[in-house]
Amino acid sequence: MIPKPKALIFDLMGTCTNWHPSIQTALSTTPSLTHLPTETIAQLASSWRSSFFNEIHRRFHAGLGTESIDVTHRRVLDGLLDGMGLNGGDGGGVGEEERERLVAAWHFQGAWDDSIDAIRRLKEKFMVVVLANGTTRLQLDLIQSSGLPFHALFSSQLLGLTKPDPAIYRKALELLQVEPEEAVMVAAHAYDLRAAKGVGLRTVYIYRNTEDLDEDMGVVQGEVDVFLEGEGPLGQLAELFCGE
């Protein structure tokens, strides 16, 4: 067991909110896509998510600055649809308004079943904040749609930095006025926790079946301080730090 921290720093999308139902619904109800089999829609949703992370990493390693998550989501979507022959040209496909609605769907997600109660319980004893890539508006929309009760939201837009830049974790620690060893990074993404651990934060991995599909979980378990899976991993986290 790791020592109780002063602050718990959470990733948001995928870790605390479940993006898959809203995105799959948005895709399956888009008129230009209703002819596609359910399996194809599910694969498109997963590819959109994984390709988004690939693009984030590409931009970071290229030394490019932060950009709106909506811009990134749109560019990735355009590439995927073009690859499927659904480019919206004279031959049909997904048009401009439909693409805008699909990108907007990322702003409205429900919480995982274990998230709200766990955050409420943890915030009674610790500072509980979000540190995530994206815009502040995205985070506000997600908090409103999910009902997650965080103390504060730190977006990459607000801080002018992008995960996995070590500077973004240091900036969050500075704002919270805590030392690295006094904070825990909680995420469902191994790349995020690797970067946080490099700065000195303790790390908790939350296994979600929509995330890190290409990661070897055996390797991840050996990298983090705590690995939580099974039923209600955030509930397990709350019990770990708040239980008697």
C-alpha positions, -999 to +999 in steps of 0.1 A: +000+000+000+012+035-008+011+063+018-020+084+019-015+115-003-025+151+000-038+152-035-053+128-060-048+139-096-071+122-121-072+117-158-108+123-169-119+107-202-117+070-202-106+069-166-137+085-149-160+089-179-171+062-203-168+077-238-178+045-257-216+045-254-220+082-264-196+079-293-210+046-306-245+061-304-234+092-322-218+072-350-246+046-353-273+074-355-255+095-381-276+092-412-247+086-436-234+058-414-266+039-406-259+014-434-228+002-416-228-030-395-227-027-358-192-043-357-179-017-382-193+012-361-177-003-330-144-006-347-147+030-360-153+042-325-122+023-311-101+035-340-111+071-335-100+068-299-067+050-305-058+072-335-065+103-313-038+092-289-014+084-317-019+120-330-013+134-295+019+115-292+030+125-327+025+162-320+043+160-287+073+143-301+074+167-330+075+196-305+042+210-317+022+232-293-012+225-278-043+226-300-080+223-293-091+187-288-120+193-312-095+201-339-075+169-332-107+148-331-119+163-364-086+157-382-084+121-370-121+115-379-115+130-414-086+106-419-106+075-408-136+084-429-114+091-459-098+057-455-133+041-455-143+059-487-168+081-467-153+114-476-185+133-482-178+141-518-201+138-548-201+101-543-217+104-508-203+100-474-203+119-442-210+156-447-197+187-428-227+190-404-226+154-395-188+155-388-193+186-365-220+167-346-198+137-342-169+158-328-193+175-304-204+141-291-171+138-272-183+166-249-211+146-235-203+114-216-216+095-186-195+085-157-184+049-152-206+033-126-180+035-098-168+070-105-192+094-088-194+077-054-156+072-053-148+108-061-173+120-035-158+098-009-122+107-018-128+145-019-139+144+018-103+137+028-081+148-001-077+174-028-092+157-059-086+173-092-085+166-129-054+169-151-062+160-187-055+169-222-082+189-238-099+223-235-114+237-204-148+238-222-145+201-229-139+194-192-168+216-181-191+198-205-179+164-193-184+174-157-219+187-164-229+156-184-213+131-160-220+147-127-185+141-114-178+162-084-141+172-087-126+201-067-108+216-097-101+211-134-067+216-150-068+213-188-039+212-212-053+244-227-054+261-194-018+252-185-004+256-220+011+221-218+002+186-230+006+152-215+031+135-214+053+166-210+068+164-175+062+201-171+024+197-170+026+174-140+051+198-123+027+227-130-002+209-114+019+202-083+029+238-081-008+249-083-017+224-056+013+234-035+023+198-029+055+178-034+055+150-059+056+123-032+024+139-017+004+133-048-010+103-067-017+103-104-048+081-113-053+071-149-064+043-172-035+051-196+000+037-191+017+065-210+002+091-186+014+072-155+049+066-169+053+103-174+039+111-139+061+086-123+091+102-140+083+134-121+081+116-088+043+111-084+030+078-071+008+061-097-025+041-097-036+024-129-074+020-133-081-008-158-109+000-182-118-023-211-120+006-235-085+019-229-049+008-236-059-019-260-024-023-273-007-023-239+006-055-222-012-054-188+015-076-173+041-050-181+019-021-169+013-039-135+051-039-130+054-002-137+028+013-114+025+015-077-011+002-076-030-017-103-067-019-099-091-040-120-122-060-118-155-046-105-154-010-095-117-001-096-123+035-085-144+022-057-114+000-047-093+032-048-117+050-024-116+020-001-078+019-002-074+055+009-106+061+029-113+027+045-107+020+081 
